[in-house]
Amino acid sequence: MESLYFLVPCALVFIGLAIKVLFWAINNGQYDNLDTEAHRILFDADKSKKAQSPTAADTSDDKNPQA
């Protein structure tokens, strides 16, 4: 029973700090854009960059008669 006199206030302080950190994260924009990170794991960024512009190896093969 005596341990409850210590554990209950500790739990209340811990819950108060957790709520304070949650509201700090919400106010600082941590939850503004939830879709970007979810899509980043699904799509490869290197493939999209290669599709947008040709690489140096692709253009140099056409101009290099030694190949």
Order of alpha helices (4+ residues) and beta strands (2+ residues): alpha-alpha-alpha-alpha
